[in-house]
């Protein structure tokens, strides 16, 4: 398996240099989750995005309320791809890439951890990085099975809710923009459906995208429907009421960078000419 990973890495390095014939990067912004069943309701969610052509600054505000008895639980969020061409999993830089505040109190790095079920896997990752070793395919597979399939959050922190207590949680981070095949297009994706794991419906969810360096005529897709476009403010926004979000509610905006699109088109034309020449 290590040999296969090495071969893939070599192929990846040669492909990346061309910027073409590459698979899309699965970059997606995400909210918070818990793998423990509870009666904590996400009363409201506000997602504010400063979207640039090659990156996005995301700030998520969550108002949570305990509808049951006093509860102790771990809150976290799913895997984040903070860089292109990631093999997935943990890196030593993870905890510096996001900030978490609960009721205006910052959750320090010392209090951010992984679920107990992932501790051994996490230690393996960190040990491999500290010794500058490659991550084995078996470890990557195990990580994928446990985390990417939704069993556990990625990083977590401990939270205690008294009966009826409300807490305000704020999570901020920066992500690269998603990039499609051959840089033909770029995109921003916010996975709203992870909020369905909380108790009951989300009473109100607002998503606001503020565009920077992106003109509206460069936008090719916006979903889901029901969005409000304000060209003077350069914003695109959605509001959901009493929703148990599904994948159909996930936010997606696709746009292109003219310079990258022209380069892609030239490449495709050259590729077509080569194929036609071979046929003759």
PyMOL commands that set and color helices and strands:
alter all, ss='L'
color gray80, all
select helices_A, chain A and resi 2-18+94-96+109-111+116-130+137-148+181-183+192-197+216-218+247-249+258-279
alter helices_A, ss='H'
color red, helices_A
select strands_A, chain A and resi 29-30+32-33+40-51+55-66+71-77+98-102+105-106+155-161+166-176+178-179+186-191+202-211+219-223+228-230+235-243+251-255
alter strands_A, ss='S'
color yellow, strands_A
deselect
rebuild
show_as cartoon
